[in-house]
Amino acid sequence: MMCCANGAEQQVKQGMSEDGWRLAFSRPGFVTAKHDGVVDLPSGVFIRTASHSIGHLHNADGETQIAGLIDLLTANFPLGLRFDELHVWPRDRLPIGKFDFEPGIDEVSRLVAENIYQSLSVQWLACDAPNRIAEPESRVLDVVVVDPADWFVGWHTSRQWPSRWPGGVQPIQPQYEPISRAYFKAAESITWSGFEMMPGQTAVEIGSAPGGACGRLLELGLKVIGIDPAEMDPRIVQHPRFKHIKARAGDLPRREYRGAKWLLADSNVKPEKTLTTIDNIVNHRDCSLSGLLLTMKLGDYKAAHAIPHWIERIQRWNPQDIQVRQLARNRCEVCFAVKL
Ligand SMILES: C[S@@+](CC[C@H](N)C(=O)[O-])C[C@H]1O[C@@H](n2cnc3c(N)ncnc32)[C@H](O)[C@@H]1O
């Protein structure tokens, strides 16, 4: 069973049948598939979470649901088993941003998680609370609250960062009120990419206004240059480690990027234009960049067919590594993490 952004289901399903998967039940934000062989869980740009499914519980009464969950576990693991973590989360009920919807644990799944934890902790769980960040190689019991009375149960072993976060959404407590939701997007992209951003290093952001992402970079102790023709929030402008260049990225002399180690791009322009701008920066002899985090706006999920073409263009920069993912905080867009 897989979770994705509401609207991205087709992208999740594409190509799965070629790998021997038969599509089964799905809802917006939630896809299941069956396979006859012993295979790894599916992965891909648009798959936020993937779990081995063990059953489905559909009952309006919470106590009956939990009794059913215990029956499922007993039937699937007759010798007993202690899961390291319990993750309980809802599918995305709406596309991100619609009516201000944001992915992650809501009130219903928080309550469901508490109730399940109380009933299962002694026999089935080794954790001290539900929805903790899992250590790598932990065995995680997953409950997706597809609807309040419709729970899908499965498990996975945590490995990369998103598989350690409940529902693949990074739990984060900002030090200060974020200036925009891009704060969360930047935080997620930095952690997911594995880029080791250190205090004192310089990061440049193209498309920096009003300053959510810059807020995160400043919080991490970096020196930050924001490039945007629009106004930055005064709280960012006044920061001693921040410099605003009020311009369009393509119009800037390349020396402005000298000494920068990290480059983020989140401007609302076509991905092809973002790549052309960055082509010029990366191919300059003075380029000192180690990593790029590029938000590529799709506008429509059908535009995802261009992702392999964008990867081809980026390959010409001779990167060490390219990762692509629709982050949990990405709207209809994907994030490229390029290690140079
Ligand atoms: C989604 S907003 C960025 C949000 C921002 N990253 C934050 O953390 O709050 C997109 C921004 O891209 C800027 N933009 C559009 N074209 C640009 C260009 N050619 N160069 C720099 N910024 C650009 C817009 O002015 C707008 O402020």
The ligand as an SDF file (V2000), in Angstrom:
LIG
                    3D

 27 29  0  0  0  0  0  0  0  0999 V2000
    6.9640   30.2970   -4.6540 C   0  0  0  0  0  0  0  0  0  0  0  0
    7.6110   31.8960   -4.4960 S   0  0  0  0  0  0  0  0  0  0  0  0
    9.0440   31.5530   -3.5480 C   0  0  0  0  0  0  0  0  0  0  0  0
    8.8170   31.2900   -2.0870 C   0  0  0  0  0  0  0  0  0  0  0  0
   10.1070   31.4030   -1.3220 C   0  0  0  0  0  0  0  0  0  0  0  0
   11.0510   30.3830   -1.7370 N   0  0  0  0  0  0  0  0  0  0  0  0
    9.9360   31.3540    0.1750 C   0  0  0  0  0  0  0  0  0  0  0  0
   10.6760   30.5800    0.8080 O   0  0  0  0  0  0  0  0  0  0  0  0
    9.1140   32.0630    0.7470 O   0  0  0  0  0  0  0  0  0  0  0  0
    8.2520   32.1720   -6.0840 C   0  0  0  0  0  0  0  0  0  0  0  0
    9.1120   33.4410   -6.2130 C   0  0  0  0  0  0  0  0  0  0  0  0
    9.8280   33.3640   -7.4380 O   0  0  0  0  0  0  0  0  0  0  0  0
   10.1250   34.7010   -7.8060 C   0  0  0  0  0  0  0  0  0  0  0  0
   10.6540   34.7120   -9.1960 N   0  0  0  0  0  0  0  0  0  0  0  0
    9.9730   34.5590  -10.3560 C   0  0  0  0  0  0  0  0  0  0  0  0
   10.8390   34.6240  -11.4060 N   0  0  0  0  0  0  0  0  0  0  0  0
   12.0770   34.8160  -10.8720 C   0  0  0  0  0  0  0  0  0  0  0  0
   13.3830   34.9660  -11.4350 C   0  0  0  0  0  0  0  0  0  0  0  0
   13.5800   34.9100  -12.7500 N   0  0  0  0  0  0  0  0  0  0  0  0
   14.4220   35.1580  -10.5950 N   0  0  0  0  0  0  0  0  0  0  0  0
   14.2390   35.2080   -9.2530 C   0  0  0  0  0  0  0  0  0  0  0  0
   13.0210   35.0670   -8.6710 N   0  0  0  0  0  0  0  0  0  0  0  0
   11.9610   34.8770   -9.4650 C   0  0  0  0  0  0  0  0  0  0  0  0
    8.8010   35.4010   -7.5870 C   0  0  0  0  0  0  0  0  0  0  0  0
    9.0010   36.8070   -7.4670 O   0  0  0  0  0  0  0  0  0  0  0  0
    8.3300   34.7430   -6.2830 C   0  0  0  0  0  0  0  0  0  0  0  0
    8.6500   35.5470   -5.1710 O   0  0  0  0  0  0  0  0  0  0  0  0
  1  2  1  0
  2  3  1  0
  2 10  1  0
  3  4  1  0
  4  5  1  0
  5  6  1  0
  5  7  1  0
  7  8  2  0
  7  9  1  0
 10 11  1  0
 11 12  1  0
 11 26  1  0
 12 13  1  0
 13 14  1  0
 13 24  1  0
 14 15  1  0
 14 23  1  0
 15 16  2  0
 16 17  1  0
 17 18  1  0
 17 23  2  0
 18 19  1  0
 18 20  2  0
 20 21  1  0
 21 22  2  0
 22 23  1  0
 24 25  1  0
 24 26  1  0
 26 27  1  0
M  CHG  2   2   1   9  -1
M  END
$$$$
